[in-house]
Amino acid sequence: MSQKRYKDLNLTPPEEGFELYRYKNAQEMTTRGWSGLYWVRKNEAGDCEIRTVTKKGEGYSYPEGVFSKVAFERYYEKAD
């Protein structure tokens, strides 16, 4: 992951167990200022809980929802 591109983001996980993922087509989107990054943690059923990645000093990460593993893997990939 380009540290320069994401230098203004809060890349500290919001809680234990969260990993950083990226929307697969984020670079093709024209949404200004959107990183395409999300915090993801699998629950007991194997589904994926998604939370926002915020900018530094912008507040706290908040829940975006829960996706089935199959639906999640179709659109997101682990960020490197």
Residue pairs with C-beta under 8 A, 6 or more apart in sequence:
1 20
1 79
1 80
5 35
6 35
6 37
8 55
8 56
9 35
9 37
9 53
9 54
9 55
9 56
10 53
10 54
10 55
10 56
10 57
10 58
10 61
11 20
11 53
13 19
13 20
13 39
14 39
14 51
14 60
14 61
15 41
17 41
17 42
18 39
18 40
18 41
18 51
19 39
19 40
19 41
19 78
20 37
20 38
20 39
20 40
20 53
20 78
20 79
21 37
21 38
21 39
21 40
21 76
21 77
21 78
21 79
22 36
22 37
22 38
22 76
22 77
22 78
22 79
23 29
23 36
23 37
23 38
23 75
23 76
24 75
24 76
24 77
25 75
26 34
26 35
26 36
26 37
27 36
29 36
35 53
37 53
37 79
38 50
38 51
38 52
38 53
38 64
38 76
39 50
39 51
39 52
39 53
39 61
40 48
40 49
40 50
40 51
40 72
40 76
41 48
41 49
41 51
42 48
42 49
42 69
43 49
43 66
46 69
47 66
47 67
47 68
47 69
47 72
48 66
48 67
48 68
48 69
48 72
48 76
49 63
49 65
49 66
50 63
50 64
50 65
50 66
50 67
50 72
51 61
51 62
51 63
51 64
52 61
52 62
52 64
53 61
54 60
54 61
